[in-house]
Amino acid sequence: MKQAMEIYFTKLLKEWKAFNGTLPMTEWTEETEQFIFEGEKDEEGYIAWKPLKKEVDSNFEDVEKELNVQLHPDIKACFNSYWFLELAGTYN
């Protein structure tokens, strides 16, 4: 999963750089882990962010218990591969 996410984020960063000359942008929120942001938010409240490889796996037991669901192992692997804020893309 980490390899697939690395390929995805490499493409995402390349597309954003070509489109806007920046890293991906998102609305700044206080609830977001601040280490993922790059630079300062702009006048409209947007800030650049950069995907970062995760070195420690998150435990999903509390989320599964609260939502009364069992997450698929691939979902856990995806969210344990990188710190990221958004996934986006186009098809065809």
C-alpha positions as CSV (number, residue, x, y, z in Angstrom):
1,M,0.0,0.0,0.0
2,K,2.8,2.4,0.8
3,Q,4.3,2.0,-2.6
4,A,0.9,2.6,-4.3
5,M,0.3,5.7,-2.2
6,E,3.8,7.0,-2.9
7,I,3.1,6.7,-6.7
8,Y,-0.2,8.5,-6.2
9,F,1.3,11.4,-4.1
10,T,4.3,11.8,-6.6
11,K,1.7,12.3,-9.4
12,L,-0.5,14.6,-7.2
13,L,2.5,16.8,-6.3
14,K,3.6,17.0,-9.9
15,E,0.1,17.9,-11.1
16,W,-0.3,20.6,-8.4
17,K,3.1,22.1,-9.3
18,A,2.2,22.2,-13.0
19,F,-1.3,23.6,-12.2
20,N,-0.6,26.2,-9.5
21,G,3.2,26.2,-8.9
22,T,2.6,25.1,-5.3
23,L,2.0,22.1,-3.1
24,P,-1.6,21.0,-2.8
25,M,-3.8,23.6,-1.1
26,T,-6.6,23.1,1.4
27,E,-8.5,25.2,3.9
28,W,-6.6,25.7,7.1
29,T,-8.3,24.2,10.2
30,E,-7.2,24.3,13.7
31,E,-8.2,20.7,14.2
32,T,-5.7,19.4,11.7
33,E,-2.2,18.2,12.8
34,Q,-0.1,21.3,12.1
35,F,3.0,19.4,11.0
36,I,1.5,18.5,7.7
37,F,1.1,22.2,6.6
38,E,3.8,24.1,4.7
39,G,4.2,27.8,5.0
40,E,1.4,30.2,6.1
41,K,-2.2,30.4,5.1
42,D,-3.2,32.8,2.4
43,E,-5.7,35.7,2.6
44,E,-8.5,33.3,1.7
45,G,-7.6,30.9,4.5
46,Y,-5.9,28.2,2.3
47,I,-2.6,26.6,3.1
48,A,-0.2,24.3,1.3
49,W,0.2,20.7,2.7
50,K,2.6,17.9,1.9
51,P,2.0,14.2,2.3
52,L,4.4,12.6,4.8
53,K,5.2,8.9,5.2
54,K,3.9,7.5,8.5
55,E,6.4,5.7,10.6
56,V,4.0,4.6,13.4
57,D,0.7,2.8,12.7
58,S,-2.5,4.3,14.0
59,N,-4.9,2.0,16.0
60,F,-8.4,2.1,14.7
61,E,-10.1,0.2,17.6
62,D,-11.7,3.3,19.1
63,V,-13.1,4.4,15.7
64,E,-14.4,1.0,14.9
65,K,-16.0,0.7,18.4
66,E,-17.6,4.2,18.2
67,L,-19.0,3.6,14.7
68,N,-19.8,0.0,15.4
69,V,-18.0,-1.1,12.2
70,Q,-15.0,-3.3,11.2
71,L,-12.8,-1.4,8.8
72,H,-11.3,-3.4,5.9
73,P,-7.6,-4.0,6.3
74,D,-6.9,-2.1,3.1
75,I,-8.5,1.0,4.5
76,K,-6.3,0.7,7.6
77,A,-3.2,0.1,5.4
78,C,-4.1,3.2,3.3
79,F,-4.4,5.5,6.4
80,N,-1.2,4.0,7.9
81,S,0.9,4.7,4.9
82,Y,1.0,8.5,4.8
83,W,-0.2,11.5,6.7
84,F,-2.4,13.4,4.1
85,L,-5.3,15.7,3.9
86,E,-7.1,15.0,0.7
87,L,-7.2,12.4,-2.1
88,A,-8.3,13.8,-5.5
89,G,-8.1,12.8,-9.1
90,T,-9.8,12.4,-12.4
91,Y,-10.9,9.4,-14.4
92,N,-10.6,9.5,-18.2
